Amino acid sequence: MYVCGITAYDVCHVGHARAAVVFDVAFRHLKARGYNVTYVKNFTDIDDKIIDRANKEGVGIAQIAERYIKLHDEDMAALNVLTPTVTPKATEHMAEMIALISMLEKKGIAYSVDGDVFFAVNNFPAYGGLSGRHLDEMMAGARVDINDKKRNPLDFVLWKKSKEGEPFWESPWGRGRPGWHIECSAMSRRYLGETFDIHGGGEDLVFPHHENEIAQSQAATGKPLANYWMHNGFVKINAEKMSKSLGNIFPIREIIKQYHPEALRLFMLQSHYRSPVDYSDASLKEARTALIRCYTALQLMKETRALAPQAQEKLLPTPSLEYVHKLNELKEKFNAALDDDFNTAQALGYVFDTARLINNVTTAEKKMPVSTKQVILETATVVFTHFGDVLGVFQSDPEIFFHIDRDMEIGKRGLDVSKIEALILERQKAREGKDWSRADDIRQELASQNITLKDVAGQTTWSID
C-alpha cells in the first residue's frame, strides 16, 4: 500500500488528519485479517513552498523539512496513527527519479528543453483514465502560455531546471530538481515494485497528481501502477471549503488541546472514507458524546469484573449463551463492514450496539449472578479490544480517559472545580442527614451545568456531559 504523504512546509491540519486516520485503519484492518502489509507513505521534502519558507527564514530547506516532519510525527502519535513500514523522503531518492525520467526520455515519451524535462501526454493514449477525463476535452479547456517550453499545455514537468539560489541536484539535463509527480512513481517502484496492491491519497490528488503518476509509471514499465485506488473525501469547515484565504485551517495540535485525540479520530471514522465530512465544533461534540458512551460501557465492564473473583463456570444458562453469541456476531459484522471497502461508518454502528449490550449486562440484568456476568464480559473484552485495535480508539483506561476529558472541559467552559466539589460535599452531608430535598436541589444545580453525579459505594464522582 502506497499513500501520498505531506509536503513538509507547515503543521498538519484537520485534512491531513482525515487521510492519516483513513489509511491507518485500512492498514490495521488488513493486518488483523491476516495480510502481511508493506505500507509506504512518503514525505515531499523539496518543493516551491519549502523553498519559499526557507528563504523567508534564512535557513536551508532541510531544516524546514525536518522541523515539519518532526511535528507531523508528533501529531500522528497523538492520533494513535501507526508508523508506516517505510517513510521515504524525496531528496533521498534522486537516483531513482533520474533513472525513471531517463527511461521515459529514451522511450520518446519525455523530452527536454533547456534543462527542463516534460512528459508528453499525447504519447500516452490512456491519459485521463483514472479521473475519467478525455484528452480532447482537457485540451479545449487548457490555458496556452506562449512563453511556455511545453509542446502541449497538458504536458507536465518531470525535472525542473533550478533557478538562481535554489537547491539543485546534478542530472543528465543539468542542475535541477524533480517535479512533484515523479517522486511518488520512483519511491513506490523502489519499495513496492512496478505494480502494487493499493494506492491511496486525498480526493484532491486524483487529478493531476495520481493521473500523472499512472502515466509516467505505466509508460515506463508497460504495467499497471496499482490494482486498487482509494481516495478519501474532502473535509469542509462549517460547510465551507477549507482554505488559508478563508482563515479556516485548523491544525491538529490546536484541536487536541480542546478535545481528546480519540474524539477527533472517531469523528473521522463516522463517515465512509470516500464521503466528504463537515468539520465543526458541533460535530466534534457529537463524536465526544459517542466516545463517552463507549468508555462508559468499558468502565461499567471494568467495575463488574472487579466485583468478585473470576468465574470458573463453563456451562452458562441459555440467556447468557445468547449474549456471548450476540457479541461474537457483532464482531463478525464489524469485520464484514470493514471488508466491504473499509466501511467504518457501518462498523461503528456495531461498536455502539456492543456498548449497549454491555450496558444491559452490567446494569439491566439485575437477577444475573455476577459470576455469570463476568464470563459474558470476558467475551465482551475480547470483542471491544478488537474494535479498539482496528479503529485505533479505546486505548486508555476508562478512568484516565474521563480524567483527561474532564480537565479539557473544565478549561473550555471555565468551570470552578472548588465550587463544584464544595456543592458535592454539601450534598453528601445533606444525604447523611436525610435532607433529600436539598440533595436533589444540588444535583439539579450541577446538572444545569452539564455535570453528572455518580454515587458508588458511598463515594460520589462527577463528569461533564
Secondary structure by P-SEA (a helix, b strand, c coil): cbbbbbcccccccaaaaaaaaaaaaaaaaaaaaccccbbbbbbbcccaaaaaaaaaacccaaaaaaaaaaaaaaaaaaaccccccccccccccaaaaaaaaaaaaaaccccccccbbbbcccccccccccccccaaaaaaabbbbccccccccccccccccccccbbbbbccccbbbbcccaaaaaaaaacccccccbbbbcccccccaaaaaaaaaaaacccccccbbbbbbbbbcccccccccccccccaaaaaacccaaaaaaaaacccccbbbbbcaaaaaaaaaaaaaaaaaaaaaaaaaacccccccccccaaaaaaaaaaaaaaaaaaaaaacccaaaaaaaaaaaaaaaaaaaacccccccaaaaaaaaaaaaaaaaaaaaaaccccccaaaaaaaaaaaaaaaacccaaaaaaaaaaaaaaaaacaaaaaaaaaaaaaaacbbbbbcccbbbbbcc
